[in-house]
Amino acid sequence: MAVSVSAYGTGAGGLINGNNRNLQLQQQQQQQGLIILKTRTLQFKRVAVAGKGVVVVRSQKGGVFENVAVINGKSTGALKSESVEDELARVMRDRAGKDRGAVRVAYQGCPGAYSEAAAIMAHPGCQGVPCKSYEDAIWAVEFRRADRAILPVESTLEGSVVRNYDLLVHGSLHIVQEIQLFVHYCLLVAPGVRREDVRRVISHPMALAHCGHTLARLGLDSAPVHDTAGAAELLLNDKLTDTAAIASCRAAEIYGLRVVARGVQDESWNTTRFLVLARGSDLPPPPQEEEHRPLKTSIVVAHGGGLDALFKVLSAFSKRKINLTKFEVKPRAAALLRVLDVNGGGTVREFEHVFYIDFEASVADLNAQSALEELREAMTFVRVLGCYTADSKIYSLD
């Protein structure tokens, strides 16, 4: 029997599609990230494998298909949902909560990355899900390999990471939290390497840019790698004796490296703002405004270009006395910005001119609702990216 496998993500589970024939699930074994469980022979249409010891089966009884969950070889009986994919997601979510009791946060980089540090600050005790790219971190949440994703969006030295803002509007995730992290760069070397032996430095391109003047003063060449913690790991694995890495002190502890210099960033006060993202079906309770901690709403506005659009947006908030904490004009590029219209049946639309805006008010506030309605009438497109508690605290690894 031909069986095709479509994985949700590495090790996260997948779907096995058959043709209503008998399938004897074999003794538990690992095959291409899927864990198959020994159980009884079932007449099936689809089998969903949801991690160790869990499957969701759509079985046939008297010509009628029904969803049945099988956990550790025991059937839980018929399930209400008609969608195996939905049931798979629910079982994985419930099982993750029971087994770990920790929020899974996807971040770009290796353990020891600053994004991981921000994730730990946002969700103490969380389970980190390392990802190769920011896109992979978002997809980890979309495909339920993680509960949250965290992305850096602004830096005091580099300004906005516009590409990451663009990633927000490509998908359907919501902003549920912000966190600001003090980024303190350290110069790391492998055990036994002296500082005077170092000829070049490797790190993430942004970290190298943040330390450019310092590196020039020290006469060191630089080479970019995908991640700060990845640079630390590379030092250890490749036994580099003429190379240092710019990363965190925590990365030095994780990979057994030596810190030869601290605070090598060009500006002593270097902070990065991160946004925490969640699925619409997994949003926390609506935030409540607290004293000294106002609510913040983030939106994206597409328009036809020109100063007229700018004046209309500013007017909509000004006359209602709503403070703007961010107003970002997306630089004009050759490629149009692709935006998922979550209220338009999930269609993808393309725009040339876009504003990214944060304002101090809840999306449930009547004044804010009135401003948004005015924008929807005057602009090409408006989408709320999230409403969350404004957090002015700056966290530190030290």
C-alpha positions as CSV (number, residue, x, y, z in Angstrom):
1,M,0.0,0.0,0.0
2,A,1.3,3.4,-0.9
3,V,1.5,5.7,2.0
4,S,2.5,9.4,1.7
5,V,3.7,11.4,4.6
6,S,3.2,15.2,5.0
7,A,5.1,16.4,8.1
8,Y,3.9,19.4,10.1
9,G,7.5,20.1,11.1
10,T,10.6,18.1,12.2
11,G,9.6,15.8,14.9
12,A,6.2,17.5,15.4
13,G,4.0,14.9,13.8
14,G,2.4,14.4,10.4
15,L,-0.4,12.9,8.4
16,I,-0.5,9.5,6.8
17,N,-3.0,9.2,4.0
18,G,-4.4,5.8,3.0
19,N,-7.2,4.3,0.9
20,N,-9.6,2.8,3.4
21,R,-7.5,-0.4,3.8
22,N,-6.4,-2.2,7.0
23,L,-3.3,-0.8,8.6
24,Q,-1.5,-2.5,11.4
25,L,0.4,0.2,13.3
26,Q,3.8,-1.2,14.0
27,Q,5.6,-1.3,17.4
28,Q,6.7,2.2,18.4
29,Q,9.5,3.4,16.2
30,Q,11.0,6.6,15.0
31,Q,10.8,7.2,11.2
32,Q,11.6,10.6,9.7
33,G,10.3,12.5,12.7
34,L,7.1,10.3,13.0
35,I,6.5,8.1,16.0
36,I,4.2,5.1,15.2
37,L,2.4,3.3,17.9
38,K,1.4,-0.4,18.3
39,T,-2.3,-0.8,18.5
40,R,-5.2,-2.8,16.9
41,T,-5.9,-3.1,13.2
42,L,-8.1,-0.3,12.1
43,Q,-10.1,0.4,8.9
44,F,-8.9,4.0,8.3
45,K,-9.0,6.9,6.0
46,R,-6.4,9.1,7.7
47,V,-4.0,8.7,10.6
48,A,-2.4,11.6,12.4
49,V,0.7,11.0,14.5
50,A,1.0,13.6,17.3
51,G,4.2,12.9,19.1
52,K,5.2,10.1,21.4
53,G,2.4,7.6,22.1
54,V,-0.4,9.7,20.5
55,V,-2.3,9.2,17.3
56,V,-5.6,10.5,16.0
57,V,-7.3,8.1,13.7
58,R,-10.3,8.6,11.4
59,S,-11.8,5.2,11.5
60,Q,-14.8,3.6,9.7
61,K,-17.7,2.1,11.5
62,G,-20.6,0.8,9.5
63,G,-19.6,2.9,6.5
64,V,-19.5,6.1,8.7
65,F,-16.1,7.8,9.4
66,E,-15.4,9.1,12.9
67,N,-12.4,10.6,14.6
68,V,-10.9,8.4,17.4
69,A,-7.9,9.4,19.5
70,V,-5.5,6.5,20.5
71,I,-3.1,7.3,23.3
72,N,-0.6,4.7,24.3
73,G,-2.5,2.0,22.6
74,K,-5.9,2.8,24.2
75,S,-8.7,4.4,22.3
76,T,-10.4,7.4,23.9
77,G,-13.5,6.9,21.8
78,A,-15.1,9.2,19.2
79,L,-14.1,12.8,19.1
80,K,-16.4,15.7,18.4
81,S,-14.3,17.5,15.8
82,E,-14.8,16.6,12.1
83,S,-11.3,17.7,11.3
84,V,-8.4,15.3,12.0
85,E,-6.0,18.3,11.7
86,D,-7.9,20.2,14.3
87,E,-8.0,17.2,16.6
88,L,-4.3,16.6,16.1
89,A,-3.5,20.2,17.1
90,R,-5.8,19.9,20.2
91,V,-4.2,16.6,21.3
92,M,-0.7,18.0,20.8
93,R,-1.6,21.1,22.8
94,D,-3.2,19.2,25.6
95,R,-0.4,16.7,25.8
96,A,2.3,19.4,25.7
97,G,0.5,21.1,28.7
98,K,0.4,17.9,30.7
99,D,3.9,16.7,29.9
100,R,5.8,20.0,30.2
101,G,3.5,22.6,31.8
102,A,5.6,25.2,30.0
103,V,5.0,27.6,27.2
104,R,7.0,26.7,24.1
105,V,8.6,29.9,22.6
106,A,10.1,29.8,19.2
107,Y,13.1,32.1,18.5
108,Q,15.7,32.6,15.9
109,G,19.1,31.3,16.8
110,C,20.8,28.7,19.0
111,P,20.6,28.4,22.8
112,G,22.3,31.4,24.3
113,A,20.9,33.8,21.7
114,Y,19.6,37.2,22.8
115,S,16.2,36.2,21.4
116,E,16.2,33.2,23.7
117,A,17.0,35.5,26.7
118,A,14.1,37.7,25.8
119,A,11.8,34.6,25.6
120,I,12.9,33.6,29.1
121,M,12.2,37.1,30.4
122,A,8.8,37.1,28.8
123,H,7.9,33.6,29.9
124,P,10.1,32.4,32.8
125,G,10.5,28.6,32.7
126,C,9.5,28.4,29.1
127,Q,10.7,25.7,26.7
128,G,12.8,27.3,24.0
129,V,12.3,26.2,20.4
130,P,15.4,27.2,18.4
131,C,14.8,28.1,14.7
132,K,17.1,28.9,11.8
133,S,15.3,32.0,10.7
134,Y,12.6,34.4,11.9
135,E,10.3,32.9,9.3
136,D,10.8,29.5,10.8
137,A,9.9,30.8,14.3
138,I,6.6,32.1,12.9
139,W,5.9,28.9,11.1
140,A,6.6,26.9,14.3
141,V,3.7,28.7,15.9
142,E,1.5,28.5,12.8
143,F,2.0,24.7,12.7
144,R,1.7,24.3,16.5
145,R,5.3,23.2,17.2
146,A,5.4,26.2,19.5
147,D,2.9,28.3,21.5
148,R,4.6,31.7,21.0
149,A,7.2,33.3,18.7
150,I,9.5,36.2,19.6
151,L,10.9,38.6,17.1
152,P,13.3,41.6,17.5
153,V,11.7,44.7,15.9
154,E,13.6,47.7,17.1
155,S,17.0,48.6,18.4
156,T,18.3,51.8,19.9
157,L,21.4,51.6,17.6
158,E,19.9,50.2,14.4
159,G,16.3,51.5,14.5
160,S,13.4,49.3,13.3
161,V,13.9,45.8,11.8
162,V,11.4,46.5,9.1
163,R,11.7,43.1,7.6
164,N,10.4,41.5,10.8
165,Y,7.5,43.9,10.8
166,D,6.8,42.7,7.2
167,L,6.8,39.1,8.5
168,L,4.1,40.0,10.9
169,V,1.6,41.0,8.2
170,H,2.5,38.0,6.0
171,G,0.8,35.6,8.5
172,S,-2.1,35.6,10.9
173,L,-0.3,35.7,14.3
174,H,-1.2,38.4,16.9
175,I,1.1,40.5,19.0
176,V,0.3,39.7,22.7
177,Q,3.3,41.1,24.5
178,E,6.4,43.4,24.2
179,I,9.6,43.2,26.1
180,Q,12.8,45.3,26.0
181,L,16.2,43.7,26.6
182,F,19.4,45.4,27.4
183,V,21.9,43.9,24.9
184,H,25.4,43.7,26.5
185,Y,27.9,42.3,24.0
186,C,30.9,40.2,25.1
187,L,34.0,39.1,23.3
188,L,34.4,35.3,23.6
189,V,37.3,33.0,22.8
190,A,37.9,29.3,23.0
191,P,39.7,27.9,26.1
192,G,43.4,28.5,25.9
193,V,43.2,31.3,23.3
194,R,44.7,34.6,24.3
195,R,43.2,37.9,23.4
196,E,46.3,39.0,21.5
197,D,46.0,35.9,19.3
198,V,42.6,37.0,17.9
199,R,42.7,38.3,14.3
200,R,39.0,38.3,13.4
201,V,35.5,38.3,15.0
202,I,32.4,36.4,14.0
203,S,28.8,37.2,14.9
204,H,25.4,38.1,13.6
205,P,25.5,41.0,11.2
206,M,23.6,43.3,13.5
207,A,25.9,42.5,16.4
208,L,28.9,43.3,14.2
209,A,27.3,46.6,13.2
210,H,26.6,47.5,16.9
211,C,30.3,46.9,17.6
212,G,31.8,48.3,14.4
213,H,33.8,51.2,16.0
214,T,35.2,49.0,18.7
215,L,36.4,46.3,16.2
216,A,38.0,49.0,14.1
217,R,39.8,50.4,17.1
218,L,41.1,46.9,17.9
219,G,42.2,46.3,14.3
220,L,40.0,43.1,14.0
221,D,38.4,41.8,10.8
222,S,34.8,40.6,11.0
223,A,32.8,37.9,9.3
224,P,29.0,37.4,9.6
225,V,27.3,34.2,10.7
226,H,23.6,33.5,11.2
227,D,23.5,34.1,15.0
228,T,25.4,35.4,18.0
229,A,25.1,32.1,19.9
230,G,25.8,30.2,16.7
231,A,29.1,32.1,16.5
232,A,30.0,30.9,20.0
233,E,29.1,27.3,19.1
234,L,31.2,27.6,15.9
235,L,34.3,28.6,18.0
236,L,33.9,25.5,20.1
237,N,33.1,23.0,17.4
238,D,35.8,24.2,14.9
239,K,38.4,24.8,17.6
240,L,39.2,28.3,16.1
241,T,42.3,29.8,17.8
242,D,42.6,33.1,15.9
243,T,38.9,34.0,16.1
244,A,36.6,35.5,18.7
245,A,32.8,35.7,18.8
246,I,30.5,38.5,19.9
247,A,27.7,37.0,21.9
248,S,26.3,37.1,25.4
249,C,27.9,36.0,28.7
250,R,25.3,33.3,28.9
251,A,26.5,31.9,25.6
252,A,30.0,31.7,27.0
253,E,28.6,29.6,29.9
254,I,26.6,27.3,27.6
255,Y,29.5,26.6,25.2
256,G,32.4,26.7,27.7
257,L,34.1,29.8,26.3
258,R,36.1,32.5,28.0
259,V,35.0,36.1,28.2
260,V,38.0,38.4,27.3
261,A,36.0,41.7,27.1
262,R,32.6,42.9,28.2
263,G,30.5,45.8,26.9
264,V,32.1,45.9,23.4
265,Q,29.1,47.6,21.8
266,D,29.7,51.1,20.5
267,E,27.0,52.7,22.7
268,S,26.8,51.7,26.3
269,W,23.0,52.0,26.3
270,N,21.9,49.4,23.7
271,T,18.4,48.0,24.0
272,T,16.3,45.9,21.7
273,R,12.5,45.7,21.6
274,F,11.0,42.2,21.0
275,L,7.4,41.3,20.2
276,V,5.7,38.1,21.3
277,L,3.3,36.5,18.9
278,A,0.5,34.0,19.3
279,R,-2.2,32.3,17.2
280,G,-5.6,33.8,17.2
281,S,-7.1,30.6,18.7
282,D,-4.6,30.8,21.6
283,L,-4.8,34.4,22.7
284,P,-4.5,35.3,26.4
285,P,-7.4,37.0,28.2
286,P,-7.8,40.6,27.0
287,P,-5.3,42.9,28.8
288,Q,-6.6,45.2,31.5
289,E,-5.1,48.7,31.9
290,E,-3.1,49.2,35.0
291,E,-1.7,52.3,36.6
292,H,1.5,53.3,34.9
293,R,1.1,50.5,32.4
294,P,-1.2,51.6,29.6
295,L,-2.4,49.4,26.9
296,K,-0.9,49.6,23.4
297,T,-2.3,48.6,20.0
298,S,-0.3,47.9,16.9
299,I,-1.7,48.4,13.4
300,V,-0.6,48.3,9.8
301,V,-2.2,50.9,7.4
302,A,-1.9,50.7,3.6
303,H,-2.5,53.9,1.5
304,G,-2.2,55.4,-1.9
305,G,0.9,57.4,-1.1
306,G,1.4,61.2,-0.7
307,L,1.3,63.6,2.2
308,D,-2.4,63.6,2.3
309,A,-2.5,60.0,3.7
310,L,0.0,61.1,6.5
311,F,-2.2,64.0,7.5
312,K,-5.3,61.9,7.6
313,V,-3.7,59.3,9.8
314,L,-2.3,61.9,12.2
315,S,-5.6,63.8,12.3
316,A,-7.6,60.6,13.2
317,F,-5.6,60.1,16.4
318,S,-4.8,63.8,17.2
319,K,-8.4,65.0,17.4
320,R,-9.2,62.1,19.8
321,K,-6.1,62.8,21.9
322,I,-4.6,59.3,21.4
323,N,-0.9,59.2,21.7
324,L,1.2,57.5,19.1
325,T,4.3,55.7,20.3
326,K,5.5,54.5,16.9
327,F,5.0,55.7,13.4
328,E,7.1,53.9,10.8
329,V,6.9,54.6,7.1
330,K,7.9,51.5,5.2
331,P,10.7,52.4,2.7
332,R,9.5,52.1,-0.9
333,A,10.9,48.9,-2.4
334,A,10.7,47.3,-5.8
335,A,8.6,44.4,-4.5
336,L,5.1,45.1,-3.2
337,L,4.3,44.2,0.5
338,R,2.2,41.1,0.7
339,V,-0.4,41.4,3.6
340,L,-2.7,38.6,4.8
341,D,-6.3,40.0,5.0
342,V,-7.4,38.1,8.1
343,N,-10.9,39.7,7.9
344,G,-11.2,39.1,4.1
345,G,-11.4,35.4,3.9
346,G,-7.7,34.9,4.4
347,T,-6.8,36.5,1.0
348,V,-3.4,37.9,0.3
349,R,-3.2,41.5,-0.9
350,E,-0.3,43.6,-2.1
351,F,0.5,47.2,-1.3
352,E,3.2,49.7,-2.2
353,H,2.7,52.3,0.6
354,V,2.5,51.2,4.2
355,F,2.6,52.7,7.7
356,Y,3.3,50.7,10.9
357,I,1.7,52.4,13.9
358,D,1.6,51.8,17.7
359,F,-0.9,53.9,19.8
360,E,-1.6,54.1,23.5
361,A,-5.2,52.7,23.8
362,S,-7.0,49.4,23.9
363,V,-8.6,48.3,20.7
364,A,-11.8,48.0,22.7
365,D,-11.7,51.7,23.6
366,L,-14.5,53.6,21.9
367,N,-12.1,56.5,21.0
368,A,-9.7,54.0,19.4
369,Q,-12.6,52.2,17.6
370,S,-13.7,55.5,16.2
371,A,-10.2,56.4,15.0
372,L,-9.8,53.0,13.3
373,E,-13.2,53.3,11.6
374,E,-12.1,56.7,10.2
375,L,-8.9,55.2,8.9
376,R,-10.8,52.3,7.3
377,E,-12.9,54.8,5.4
378,A,-9.9,56.9,4.3
379,M,-7.2,54.4,3.7
380,T,-6.8,51.4,1.4
381,F,-6.4,48.8,4.1
382,V,-6.2,48.7,7.9
383,R,-5.3,45.6,10.1
384,V,-4.9,45.4,13.8
385,L,-1.8,43.4,14.6
386,G,-2.4,43.1,18.4
387,C,-3.4,44.8,21.6
388,Y,-1.2,44.3,24.7
389,T,0.1,45.9,27.9
390,A,2.8,48.5,27.3
391,D,6.0,47.4,29.1
392,S,8.5,50.2,29.6
393,K,10.8,48.1,31.9
394,I,14.2,47.2,30.4
395,Y,15.3,43.7,31.3
396,S,18.9,42.6,31.6
397,L,20.8,39.3,31.6
398,D,23.1,40.5,34.4
